[in-house]
Amino acid sequence: MIKPVTWLAETTMLSHGWQRFCLMLVAGAVAGLSVPPFFVLPALFVAMPFWVWALDGAERKRNWFRRIFGPAFTIGFAFGWGYFLVAFHWLGAAFFVDGGWMLALMPFAIAALAALIALFWGLASALAHLFWSHGAARIVTLSSFLAVAEFARGHVLTGFPFDLLGYALTGTDELMQLASVIGVYGLTFLAPLLAMTPALIWPADDRPMSRRLFPFFLALAVIAGQLAYGWNRLSGTIATERQDVSFRLVQPMVYEHADFGNVDPVALIDRLLMLSDMRMDPTDQGLADITHLVWPESSVPFFLDTYPDALARIARMLPDSATLLAGVPRQMFGLDGEKPQGAPYNSLVAINTDGEIIASYDKSHLVPFGEYLPFQDILSRIGIKQFVPGADGWSHGDARRRLMELPGTPAFLAVICYEVLFSGDLGDTANAQFILNVTNDAWFDGSIGPAQHAHHARLRSVEEGMSLLRAANTGLTFATDPLGRVTAQLVPGQMAALDVRPHQRLAPTIFAQLRHYPLAIAIIAGILIGFVASRRGRRRLPE
């Protein structure tokens, strides 16, 4: 075993040009198998050492521009491109909604998106190589810059934090619990650091085997400790359901979201009302014991003012003191009653038993190309359009309004679809009692996308110590306790309703109190370690 892996490590170090690029592309694709819902964690331990070995052999350029955008950058970019091609391949399912010539565009669009995101990893690789050494410090340095890159891609230009490396360490309920301490970005620092330790075993040299194996076994011990911490937290924490509210989450299977122009409002409201008051079993009381009814994102894919009777029909259905929370498009009106110029909002509205809209939240984190089109004037001329209908795109809402406080209802965070991905940026978590996430993942039915999105949502519950209620158009609809454990769920693709109660929130988690400050300290320490190690290494070089 030792000689073949030593040969592999040395071959990687000596590779260059297109051969090295292809090798890193494949290694990155293997690492991509660690993302949800695959969770092949060993794949990360197999793939990450190749990045370290490639940087060990990367040429150092004298010109500063070439040092940044030279071999080290290309190594990280190729690895990242392979990773994101696997991690984001499911986005291609959205192209099947329109079909036609859009299908021909699909592979190029996915490759371009993966390449764009891989630029962050390329820069991380190049910056780490500036502080490169030949000891254990180099994997600390690379992990630090990679954590910076992942944090940046989760925030720059509204952010795209799908499949952060840290999710690889959240494959079980036990493993997920560490997110309550350091969050997914902290796990994103930890995951590559642990997975790179095999690079310290090979190539074989004069070091004793015990010394070479120590970092790897230490990494395994950290994962074992993570499991033990999670088991202890799960077994030692009591999660109690609230008795003051009861929610019915409707999974309506609305496919009219893809073309607002072909919606039959009367037939669609008929279906939603029928599902809302359906009896799931002989003991089911329908809406009699429900305080809140939830229709997911895009469940009403038309403006309510185009079918004024909808609010009256909703009012007649709702029992006394009940509230409907519905995902709808919302258009602002001027004081004169005229619609203002501008794009509508993707919103969650609260409707009371009088048929009045008493509160609303407008989605603030919009999906690029999904809900708004970057460089719209240019791209629209060549036929490229956003997936979610809306002639002028969608307007950004105010993130500060995510906390919804309705009469007789504990305050909760309203989070629409992709907004649930933003770790540490859900809104006023200090005053919220639980999280309500409404989403429409029907664009990606038949792919891993809905399961991946659902897992990301569960981790927000763990980080914040709050119950999560998730109503999804076609699935996955479920509820969790404040530890992220699924307490009730519907089968994906099932037209049905789920009755649940949120749990009492836990005391603020360590992550809720400290946010990303421990991560910042770890990153700064890691970069300093790399700087000191590289300086010492250069002083030891012969003149």
C-alpha positions as CSV (number, residue, x, y, z in Angstrom):
1,M,0.0,0.0,0.0
2,I,2.8,2.4,0.9
3,K,4.7,2.2,-2.3
4,P,1.7,2.7,-4.7
5,V,0.5,5.7,-2.8
6,T,4.0,7.1,-2.6
7,W,4.2,6.8,-6.3
8,L,0.9,8.5,-6.7
9,A,1.9,11.4,-4.4
10,E,5.2,11.9,-6.3
11,T,3.5,11.6,-9.7
12,T,1.1,14.4,-8.6
13,M,3.9,16.6,-7.4
14,L,5.8,16.2,-10.7
15,S,2.8,16.6,-12.9
16,H,2.3,19.8,-14.9
17,G,0.3,21.4,-17.6
18,W,-2.9,19.8,-18.9
19,Q,-2.1,16.5,-17.2
20,R,-2.1,18.2,-13.8
21,F,-5.2,20.1,-14.7
22,C,-7.1,16.9,-15.6
23,L,-5.8,15.1,-12.4
24,M,-7.1,18.0,-10.2
25,L,-10.4,18.1,-12.1
26,V,-11.0,14.4,-11.4
27,A,-9.8,14.8,-7.7
28,G,-12.3,17.6,-7.3
29,A,-15.1,15.6,-8.8
30,V,-14.3,12.8,-6.3
31,A,-14.5,15.3,-3.4
32,G,-17.9,16.4,-4.7
33,L,-19.3,13.1,-3.6
34,S,-19.1,14.4,0.0
35,V,-21.9,16.9,-0.5
36,P,-25.5,16.2,0.6
37,P,-27.3,13.9,0.1
38,F,-24.3,11.6,-0.9
39,F,-22.2,12.3,2.2
40,V,-19.3,10.1,1.1
41,L,-17.0,11.6,3.6
42,P,-14.1,9.2,2.7
43,A,-14.1,10.7,-0.8
44,L,-12.9,14.0,0.7
45,F,-10.0,12.2,2.5
46,V,-9.1,10.5,-0.8
47,A,-9.3,13.7,-2.9
48,M,-8.0,16.5,-0.7
49,P,-4.4,15.2,-0.5
50,F,-4.0,15.6,-4.2
51,W,-4.4,19.3,-3.9
52,V,-1.7,19.5,-1.3
53,W,0.7,17.3,-3.3
54,A,0.0,19.4,-6.5
55,L,0.9,22.6,-4.6
56,D,4.0,20.9,-3.2
57,G,5.2,20.6,-6.8
58,A,3.8,23.8,-8.2
59,E,6.3,26.1,-9.8
60,R,7.0,29.5,-8.1
61,K,6.9,32.4,-10.5
62,R,8.9,35.5,-9.9
63,N,6.4,37.9,-11.3
64,W,3.7,38.7,-8.7
65,F,0.8,38.5,-11.2
66,R,2.0,35.1,-12.3
67,R,2.4,34.0,-8.7
68,I,-1.3,34.8,-8.1
69,F,-2.7,33.6,-11.4
70,G,-0.1,31.0,-12.2
71,P,0.1,27.3,-11.5
72,A,-1.1,27.4,-7.9
73,F,-4.3,29.2,-9.0
74,T,-4.9,26.7,-11.8
75,I,-4.5,23.8,-9.4
76,G,-7.2,25.2,-7.1
77,F,-9.4,26.3,-9.9
78,A,-9.4,22.8,-11.5
79,F,-10.1,21.1,-8.2
80,G,-12.9,23.5,-7.5
81,W,-14.4,23.1,-11.0
82,G,-14.5,19.3,-10.6
83,Y,-16.1,19.7,-7.2
84,F,-18.8,22.1,-8.3
85,L,-19.6,20.2,-11.4
86,V,-20.7,17.3,-9.2
87,A,-22.1,19.5,-6.5
88,F,-24.2,21.7,-8.8
89,H,-25.1,19.2,-11.6
90,W,-28.7,19.1,-10.3
91,L,-29.3,22.7,-11.3
92,G,-29.6,21.4,-14.9
93,A,-33.0,19.9,-14.0
94,A,-34.5,23.4,-14.2
95,F,-33.7,23.5,-18.0
96,F,-36.2,20.6,-18.5
97,V,-39.1,22.9,-17.4
98,D,-39.0,24.9,-20.7
99,G,-37.2,22.2,-22.7
100,G,-36.5,22.9,-26.4
101,W,-33.3,24.8,-27.2
102,M,-32.7,25.5,-23.4
103,L,-31.6,21.8,-23.1
104,A,-28.8,22.4,-25.5
105,L,-27.7,25.3,-23.3
106,M,-27.8,23.3,-20.0
107,P,-24.3,21.7,-20.0
108,F,-22.6,24.9,-20.9
109,A,-24.5,26.9,-18.2
110,I,-23.7,24.4,-15.5
111,A,-20.0,24.3,-16.5
112,A,-19.9,28.1,-16.6
113,L,-21.5,28.4,-13.2
114,A,-19.1,25.8,-11.7
115,A,-16.2,27.6,-13.3
116,L,-17.3,30.9,-11.9
117,I,-17.6,29.6,-8.4
118,A,-14.2,27.7,-8.8
119,L,-12.5,31.1,-9.1
120,F,-12.8,31.5,-5.4
121,W,-10.9,28.2,-4.8
122,G,-8.3,29.2,-7.3
123,L,-7.6,32.4,-5.4
124,A,-7.5,30.5,-2.1
125,S,-5.0,28.0,-3.6
126,A,-2.8,30.8,-5.0
127,L,-2.7,32.7,-1.7
128,A,-2.0,29.6,0.3
129,H,0.9,28.9,-2.0
130,L,2.5,32.2,-1.1
131,F,2.9,30.9,2.5
132,W,3.7,27.3,1.5
133,S,6.0,25.1,3.6
134,H,6.6,21.4,3.7
135,G,5.3,20.4,7.0
136,A,1.9,20.2,8.7
137,A,1.5,24.0,8.6
138,R,0.8,23.9,4.9
139,I,-2.6,22.1,5.3
140,V,-3.5,24.6,8.1
141,T,-2.7,27.4,5.7
142,L,-4.7,26.0,2.8
143,S,-7.7,25.2,5.0
144,S,-7.6,28.8,6.3
145,F,-7.6,30.4,2.8
146,L,-10.2,27.9,1.6
147,A,-12.5,28.9,4.5
148,V,-12.1,32.5,3.5
149,A,-13.0,31.6,-0.1
150,E,-16.1,29.7,1.0
151,F,-17.2,32.5,3.3
152,A,-16.7,35.0,0.4
153,R,-18.7,33.0,-2.1
154,G,-21.5,32.9,0.5
155,H,-21.6,36.7,0.7
156,V,-20.2,38.3,-2.5
157,L,-22.8,39.6,-5.0
158,T,-25.6,38.4,-2.7
159,G,-23.9,35.1,-2.1
160,F,-24.3,31.5,-3.4
161,P,-23.6,29.3,-0.3
162,F,-24.8,25.9,-1.7
163,D,-22.6,22.9,-0.8
164,L,-20.1,24.5,1.5
165,L,-17.3,22.0,2.3
166,G,-18.5,21.9,5.9
167,Y,-21.7,20.1,5.0
168,A,-19.6,17.0,4.4
169,L,-19.3,16.7,8.2
170,T,-23.1,16.8,8.8
171,G,-24.2,13.4,7.4
172,T,-25.9,12.3,10.7
173,D,-27.9,13.9,13.4
174,E,-24.9,13.4,15.7
175,L,-22.4,15.0,13.4
176,M,-24.7,18.0,12.8
177,Q,-24.7,19.1,16.4
178,L,-21.2,20.7,16.2
179,A,-22.8,23.4,14.0
180,S,-24.5,24.7,17.2
181,V,-21.0,25.7,18.3
182,I,-19.1,26.7,15.2
183,G,-21.7,26.9,12.4
184,V,-21.3,25.5,8.9
185,Y,-18.5,27.9,8.1
186,G,-16.6,26.6,11.1
187,L,-17.1,23.1,9.8
188,T,-15.9,24.4,6.4
189,F,-12.6,25.3,8.0
190,L,-12.5,21.9,9.8
191,A,-13.5,19.6,7.0
192,P,-10.5,20.2,4.6
193,L,-8.1,20.4,7.5
194,L,-9.0,16.9,8.5
195,A,-9.3,15.5,5.0
196,M,-5.8,16.8,4.0
197,T,-4.0,14.8,6.7
198,P,-3.3,11.8,4.5
199,A,-1.0,14.1,2.5
200,L,1.2,14.2,5.6
201,I,1.7,10.4,5.4
202,W,3.0,10.2,1.8
203,P,5.3,10.4,0.1
204,A,7.4,8.1,2.3
205,D,10.5,9.7,3.7
206,D,12.9,9.3,6.7
207,R,10.2,10.1,9.3
208,P,9.0,7.2,11.4
209,M,5.7,5.8,10.5
210,S,4.2,6.7,13.9
211,R,5.0,10.4,13.3
212,R,3.6,10.3,9.8
213,L,0.3,8.6,10.9
214,F,-0.3,10.8,13.9
215,P,-2.1,13.7,12.1
216,F,-4.4,11.2,10.3
217,F,-5.4,9.4,13.5
218,L,-5.8,12.8,15.2
219,A,-8.3,13.7,12.4
220,L,-10.2,10.5,13.0
221,A,-10.2,11.2,16.8
222,V,-11.7,14.7,16.1
223,I,-14.5,13.1,14.1
224,A,-15.1,10.6,16.8
225,G,-15.2,13.5,19.3
226,Q,-17.7,15.3,17.0
227,L,-19.9,12.2,17.1
228,A,-19.6,11.9,20.9
229,Y,-20.5,15.5,21.4
230,G,-23.5,15.1,19.1
231,W,-24.7,12.0,20.9
232,N,-24.4,13.7,24.2
233,R,-26.3,16.8,23.1
234,L,-29.1,14.7,21.5
235,S,-29.5,12.5,24.5
236,G,-29.1,15.2,27.1
237,T,-31.5,17.9,25.6
238,I,-35.2,17.8,26.1
239,A,-37.2,19.3,23.2
240,T,-40.8,20.3,24.1
241,E,-43.6,21.0,21.7
242,R,-45.5,24.3,22.0
243,Q,-49.1,24.0,22.9
244,D,-50.2,27.5,21.9
245,V,-50.0,27.1,18.1
246,S,-50.7,24.3,15.6
247,F,-49.6,24.4,12.0
248,R,-50.9,22.6,8.9
249,L,-48.3,22.5,6.2
250,V,-49.8,21.9,2.7
251,Q,-47.8,20.2,0.0
252,P,-50.0,21.1,-3.1
253,M,-48.0,20.0,-6.1
254,V,-48.6,23.2,-8.0
255,Y,-46.8,23.1,-11.3
256,E,-48.5,26.2,-12.7
257,H,-45.6,28.2,-11.1
258,A,-43.6,27.8,-14.4
259,D,-46.0,29.9,-16.4
260,F,-48.1,32.5,-14.6
261,G,-50.0,33.3,-17.8
262,N,-51.6,29.9,-18.0
263,V,-52.9,29.7,-14.4
264,D,-56.7,29.1,-13.8
265,P,-57.1,31.0,-10.5
266,V,-60.5,29.5,-9.7
267,A,-59.4,25.9,-10.2
268,L,-56.1,26.4,-8.3
269,I,-57.9,28.0,-5.3
270,D,-60.4,25.1,-5.4
271,R,-57.5,22.6,-5.1
272,L,-55.7,24.5,-2.3
273,L,-58.9,24.9,-0.3
274,M,-59.7,21.2,-0.7
275,L,-56.2,20.1,0.4
276,S,-56.2,22.6,3.3
277,D,-59.4,21.1,4.9
278,M,-58.8,17.5,4.0
279,R,-59.0,14.7,6.5
280,M,-55.8,12.6,6.5
281,D,-57.3,9.8,8.7
282,P,-60.6,9.1,10.5
283,T,-59.4,11.0,13.6
284,D,-58.3,14.1,11.6
285,Q,-60.4,17.2,12.5
286,G,-59.2,19.1,9.4
287,L,-58.8,22.8,10.2
288,A,-60.8,22.6,13.5
289,D,-57.7,22.4,15.7
290,I,-55.3,24.5,13.5
291,T,-54.2,28.0,14.3
292,H,-52.0,28.5,11.2
293,L,-52.4,27.1,7.7
294,V,-49.3,27.3,5.4
295,W,-49.2,27.3,1.6
296,P,-45.7,27.1,0.2
297,E,-43.8,29.4,-2.1
298,S,-45.4,29.8,-5.5
299,S,-48.5,28.0,-4.4
300,V,-50.6,31.0,-5.6
301,P,-48.8,31.9,-8.9
302,F,-50.9,34.9,-9.7
303,F,-51.6,38.3,-8.2
304,L,-54.5,38.1,-5.7
305,D,-56.1,41.2,-7.1
306,T,-56.7,39.4,-10.4
307,Y,-59.1,37.1,-8.5
308,P,-60.6,39.2,-5.8
309,D,-62.9,36.4,-4.7
310,A,-59.9,34.4,-3.5
311,L,-59.6,36.3,-0.3
312,A,-63.3,35.9,0.4
313,R,-63.2,32.1,-0.2
314,I,-60.1,31.9,2.1
315,A,-61.9,33.8,4.8
316,R,-64.9,31.4,4.6
317,M,-62.6,28.4,4.9
318,L,-60.5,29.5,7.9
319,P,-61.9,28.7,11.4
320,D,-62.1,31.5,14.0
321,S,-58.7,32.9,15.0
322,A,-56.8,31.0,12.3
323,T,-54.3,32.6,9.9
324,L,-53.2,31.6,6.5
325,L,-49.6,32.1,5.5
326,A,-49.3,31.8,1.8
327,G,-46.5,32.2,-0.7
328,V,-47.7,34.6,-3.4
329,P,-46.4,37.3,-5.8
330,R,-47.1,40.7,-4.5
331,Q,-47.4,44.0,-6.3
332,M,-47.2,47.3,-4.5
333,F,-49.9,49.9,-5.1
334,G,-49.5,53.6,-5.1
335,L,-51.6,56.0,-2.9
336,D,-53.8,56.6,-5.9
337,G,-54.5,52.9,-6.3
338,E,-52.4,52.5,-9.4
339,K,-49.7,49.9,-9.5
340,P,-46.2,51.6,-9.5
341,Q,-43.7,50.9,-12.1
342,G,-41.3,48.3,-11.0
343,A,-40.9,44.6,-10.4
344,P,-43.2,42.6,-8.0
345,Y,-42.1,40.8,-4.8
346,N,-41.9,37.1,-4.0
347,S,-43.7,37.2,-0.7
348,L,-45.2,35.4,2.2
349,V,-48.5,37.0,3.3
350,A,-50.6,36.5,6.4
351,I,-54.4,36.4,5.8
352,N,-56.9,36.5,8.6
353,T,-60.4,35.2,8.9
354,D,-61.8,38.4,7.5
355,G,-59.9,37.9,4.3
356,E,-57.5,40.7,5.1
357,I,-53.7,40.7,4.5
358,I,-52.4,41.6,7.9
359,A,-48.7,41.1,7.4
360,S,-46.2,40.2,4.7
361,Y,-42.5,39.5,4.2
362,D,-40.8,40.0,0.8
363,K,-38.0,37.8,-0.2
364,S,-34.7,39.7,0.1
365,H,-32.1,37.1,-1.1
366,L,-33.1,36.5,-4.8
367,V,-31.6,33.7,-6.8
368,P,-29.4,34.9,-9.7
369,F,-30.8,33.7,-13.0
370,G,-33.7,32.2,-11.1
371,E,-35.5,35.3,-9.8
372,Y,-33.5,38.1,-11.4
373,L,-31.3,38.2,-14.5
374,P,-27.8,39.8,-14.1
375,F,-27.0,42.0,-17.0
376,Q,-30.6,41.7,-18.1
377,D,-30.4,44.1,-21.0
378,I,-27.6,42.1,-22.7
379,L,-28.6,38.6,-21.9
380,S,-32.3,39.0,-22.7
381,R,-31.3,40.0,-26.3
382,I,-29.8,36.6,-26.9
383,G,-32.8,34.7,-25.4
384,I,-31.5,34.0,-21.9
385,K,-34.2,34.6,-19.3
386,Q,-34.8,33.9,-15.6
387,F,-36.5,30.6,-14.6
388,V,-39.1,32.1,-12.3
389,P,-41.7,34.0,-14.3
390,G,-41.8,37.8,-14.0
391,A,-41.4,40.1,-16.9
392,D,-39.2,42.6,-15.1
393,G,-37.6,40.2,-12.6
394,W,-38.4,40.4,-8.9
395,S,-37.7,43.1,-6.4
396,H,-35.5,42.6,-3.3
397,G,-37.3,42.9,0.0
398,D,-36.0,44.2,3.3
399,A,-34.2,41.4,5.2
400,R,-34.9,43.3,8.5
401,R,-38.6,42.4,8.1
402,R,-38.1,38.7,8.3
403,L,-39.4,38.6,11.9
404,M,-43.2,38.2,11.7
405,E,-45.3,39.0,14.7
406,L,-49.0,38.2,14.2
407,P,-51.8,38.5,16.8
408,G,-51.8,35.5,19.1
409,T,-48.7,34.1,17.5
410,P,-45.1,33.8,18.9
411,A,-42.7,35.7,16.8
412,F,-41.1,33.7,14.1
413,L,-38.6,34.0,11.2
414,A,-40.1,33.9,7.7
415,V,-37.5,32.5,5.3
416,I,-38.4,32.0,1.7
417,C,-36.7,29.2,-0.3
418,Y,-33.0,29.8,-0.9
419,E,-32.7,32.3,2.0
420,V,-32.4,29.4,4.4
421,L,-28.9,28.7,3.1
422,F,-27.4,31.8,4.7
423,S,-25.8,30.7,7.9
424,G,-25.8,33.5,10.6
425,D,-27.9,35.7,8.4
426,L,-31.5,34.7,9.0
427,G,-32.6,37.9,10.6
428,D,-33.6,38.7,14.2
429,T,-33.0,35.3,15.7
430,A,-32.8,36.7,19.2
431,N,-36.5,37.4,19.3
432,A,-37.8,34.6,17.1
433,Q,-39.2,31.4,18.6
434,F,-39.0,29.2,15.5
435,I,-38.3,29.3,11.7
436,L,-40.9,29.0,9.0
437,N,-39.4,28.1,5.6
438,V,-41.6,28.1,2.5
439,T,-40.1,26.9,-0.7
440,N,-40.8,25.6,-4.2
441,D,-38.2,23.1,-5.4
442,A,-40.4,21.8,-8.2
443,W,-37.9,23.1,-10.7
444,F,-35.5,20.4,-9.6
445,D,-37.8,17.4,-9.1
446,G,-36.1,14.1,-10.0
447,S,-32.7,15.5,-8.9
448,I,-30.8,15.6,-5.6
449,G,-31.6,19.3,-5.4
450,P,-34.6,19.2,-3.1
451,A,-32.9,16.8,-0.6
452,Q,-29.8,18.9,-0.6
453,H,-31.8,22.1,0.0
454,A,-33.7,20.4,2.8
455,H,-30.5,19.3,4.5
456,H,-29.1,22.8,4.4
457,A,-32.3,24.1,6.0
458,R,-32.1,21.5,8.8
459,L,-28.6,22.8,9.7
460,R,-30.0,26.3,10.3
461,S,-32.2,24.8,13.0
462,V,-29.2,23.3,14.7
463,E,-27.2,26.5,14.5
464,E,-29.9,28.6,16.0
465,G,-31.4,26.1,18.4
466,M,-34.9,26.7,17.0
467,S,-37.5,24.4,15.5
468,L,-37.9,24.5,11.7
469,L,-41.2,24.2,9.9
470,R,-40.7,23.7,6.1
471,A,-43.6,23.8,3.6
472,A,-42.4,22.7,0.1
473,N,-44.6,22.7,-3.0
474,T,-43.6,19.2,-4.1
475,G,-41.4,18.1,-1.2
476,L,-39.7,17.9,1.1
477,T,-42.2,19.1,3.7
478,F,-41.3,18.4,7.3
479,A,-40.8,19.8,10.8
480,T,-37.7,19.5,13.0
481,D,-37.0,20.0,16.7
482,P,-34.4,22.5,17.8
483,L,-31.7,19.9,17.3
484,G,-32.5,19.5,13.6
485,R,-34.1,16.1,14.0
486,V,-37.0,15.5,11.7
487,T,-40.1,14.9,13.8
488,A,-42.7,14.6,11.0
489,Q,-42.6,14.7,7.2
490,L,-44.5,14.1,4.0
491,V,-43.3,11.9,1.2
492,P,-42.0,13.9,-1.8
493,G,-44.5,14.1,-4.6
494,Q,-47.4,13.4,-2.3
495,M,-50.3,15.8,-2.5
496,A,-51.2,16.1,1.2
497,A,-51.0,18.1,4.4
498,L,-49.0,17.7,7.5
499,D,-50.1,18.8,11.0
500,V,-47.2,19.8,13.3
501,R,-46.4,21.9,16.3
502,P,-43.1,23.9,16.6
503,H,-41.0,23.2,19.6
504,Q,-39.9,25.6,22.4
505,R,-36.6,27.2,21.4
506,L,-33.5,26.3,23.3
507,A,-31.2,28.7,25.1
508,P,-29.1,30.6,22.6
509,T,-26.5,28.3,21.1
510,I,-22.8,29.2,21.2
511,F,-23.0,29.9,17.5
512,A,-26.0,32.1,18.0
513,Q,-24.0,34.1,20.5
514,L,-20.6,34.3,18.9
515,R,-21.5,33.9,15.2
516,H,-18.4,33.9,13.0
517,Y,-15.9,35.4,15.5
518,P,-14.2,32.0,16.4
519,L,-13.9,31.2,12.7
520,A,-12.2,34.6,12.1
521,I,-9.7,33.9,14.9
522,A,-9.0,30.4,13.6
523,I,-8.4,31.8,10.1
524,I,-6.1,34.5,11.3
525,A,-4.1,32.0,13.4
526,G,-3.9,29.6,10.5
527,I,-2.5,32.2,8.1
528,L,0.0,33.3,10.7
529,I,1.1,29.7,11.2
530,G,1.6,29.4,7.5
531,F,3.6,32.7,7.3
532,V,5.9,31.7,10.2
533,A,6.4,28.2,8.8
534,S,7.2,29.5,5.3
535,R,9.7,32.1,6.6
536,R,11.5,29.4,8.7
537,G,11.6,27.1,5.7
538,R,13.2,29.7,3.5
539,R,15.8,30.5,6.1
540,R,16.8,26.8,6.1
541,L,17.3,26.8,2.3
542,P,21.0,26.7,1.3
543,E,22.4,29.9,-0.2
